[in-house]
Amino acid sequence: LPTIAGVYRGAALPTNTPGLPCIFDPHGRAGICGDWLLGSSVEAASLSGMALANH
């Protein structure tokens, strides 16, 4: 059977973003990252992940 793969984009695209690369709580030592913080792209996701890794 042939395999069909595709990527659907558009269902959850953010209309506004906080403009922060990541959100980190130093007291709880917990953080979040993702493309939704900087925009909706692979580059935004990568920059967000690297920013959180540098905390």
PASEBA-1860 file (N, C-alpha, C; in nm, 3 decimals):
! residues 55
1> LPTIAGVY> 0.083/-0.118/0.000/0.000/0.000/0.000/0.088/0.125/0.000 ~ 0.054/0.224/-0.080/0.132/0.347/-0.079/0.107/0.427/0.049 ~ 0.208/0.495/0.092/0.197/0.579/0.211/0.188/0.724/0.169 ~ 0.092/0.793/0.222/0.075/0.936/0.193/0.108/1.012/0.321 ~ 0.205/1.100/0.311/0.244/1.181/0.427/0.227/1.327/0.391 ~ 0.180/1.401/0.485/0.163/1.544/0.462/0.165/1.618/0.594 ~ 0.185/1.745/0.584/0.185/1.829/0.703/0.074/1.931/0.686 ~ -0.014/1.936/0.783/-0.122/2.034/0.779/-0.083/2.149/0.870
9> RGAALPTN> -0.076/2.267/0.813/-0.044/2.385/0.890/-0.159/2.483/0.876 ~ -0.191/2.550/0.981/-0.292/2.652/0.973/-0.400/2.641/1.078 ~ -0.417/2.527/1.139/-0.523/2.511/1.238/-0.491/2.584/1.367 ~ -0.365/2.592/1.403/-0.329/2.652/1.532/-0.223/2.760/1.517 ~ -0.224/2.833/1.408/-0.126/2.939/1.392/-0.160/3.054/1.487 ~ -0.061/3.100/1.564/-0.090/3.209/1.658/-0.114/3.340/1.585 ~ -0.209/3.418/1.636/-0.235/3.549/1.577/-0.153/3.656/1.647 ~ -0.109/3.629/1.768/-0.018/3.719/1.838/0.078/3.633/1.921
17> TPGLPCIF> 0.196/3.682/1.944/0.296/3.609/2.020/0.353/3.700/2.128 ~ 0.399/3.643/2.240/0.456/3.726/2.346/0.590/3.789/2.309 ~ 0.660/3.735/2.208/0.788/3.791/2.166/0.904/3.751/2.255 ~ 0.883/3.657/2.346/0.989/3.604/2.431/1.037/3.472/2.373 ~ 1.167/3.443/2.375/1.214/3.317/2.319/1.173/3.196/2.402 ~ 1.159/3.213/2.534/1.115/3.106/2.622/1.067/3.167/2.752 ~ 0.998/3.088/2.832/0.954/3.131/2.964/1.016/3.035/3.064 ~ 1.089/3.090/3.162/1.162/3.007/3.257/1.139/3.059/3.398
25> DPHGRAGI> 1.108/2.969/3.491/1.092/3.003/3.632/1.214/2.949/3.706 ~ 1.310/3.036/3.743/1.432/2.987/3.808/1.408/2.925/3.945 ~ 1.303/2.968/4.015/1.277/2.912/4.148/1.221/2.771/4.137 ~ 1.133/2.748/4.042/1.077/2.615/4.022/1.159/2.530/3.926 ~ 1.260/2.592/3.863/1.346/2.527/3.764/1.263/2.455/3.657 ~ 1.164/2.528/3.605/1.078/2.475/3.499/1.065/2.581/3.390 ~ 1.053/2.536/3.268/1.040/2.630/3.158/0.960/2.571/3.044 ~ 0.918/2.658/2.954/0.848/2.615/2.834/0.909/2.685/2.714
33> CGDWLLGS> 0.901/2.619/2.600/0.950/2.677/2.477/0.860/2.630/2.364 ~ 0.873/2.692/2.249/0.795/2.651/2.133/0.788/2.762/2.030 ~ 0.750/2.723/1.909/0.744/2.821/1.801/0.639/2.928/1.826 ~ 0.536/2.897/1.905/0.428/2.993/1.930/0.476/3.115/2.008 ~ 0.594/3.108/2.073/0.645/3.222/2.148/0.706/3.330/2.058 ~ 0.762/3.290/1.945/0.830/3.386/1.856/0.765/3.399/1.720 ~ 0.678/3.312/1.686/0.617/3.309/1.554/0.589/3.165/1.519 ~ 0.547/3.139/1.402/0.511/3.002/1.367/0.602/2.951/1.257
41> SVEAASLS> 0.723/2.906/1.297/0.816/2.853/1.198/0.911/2.756/1.266 ~ 0.979/2.677/1.186/1.080/2.585/1.239/1.194/2.664/1.302 ~ 1.231/2.777/1.242/1.337/2.861/1.298/1.297/2.913/1.436 ~ 1.171/2.957/1.452/1.124/3.007/1.581/1.128/2.897/1.687 ~ 1.090/2.775/1.650/1.094/2.663/1.743/1.238/2.633/1.785 ~ 1.330/2.635/1.690/1.470/2.608/1.719/1.531/2.714/1.811 ~ 1.505/2.841/1.781/1.558/2.950/1.864/1.500/2.945/2.005 ~ 1.372/2.910/2.016/1.308/2.900/2.146/1.370/2.786/2.229
49> GMALANH> 1.391/2.671/2.167/1.453/2.558/2.236/1.595/2.588/2.280 ~ 1.672/2.654/2.195/1.810/2.689/2.232/1.812/2.790/2.346 ~ 1.718/2.886/2.346/1.712/2.985/2.454/1.682/2.917/2.587 ~ 1.591/2.820/2.588/1.559/2.749/2.712/1.677/2.663/2.757 ~ 1.747/2.601/2.662/1.863/2.518/2.697/1.975/2.600/2.760 ~ 1.984/2.729/2.730/2.089/2.814/2.784/2.057/2.868/2.923 ~ 1.941/2.833/2.980/1.907/2.877/3.117/1.971/2.788/3.218
END
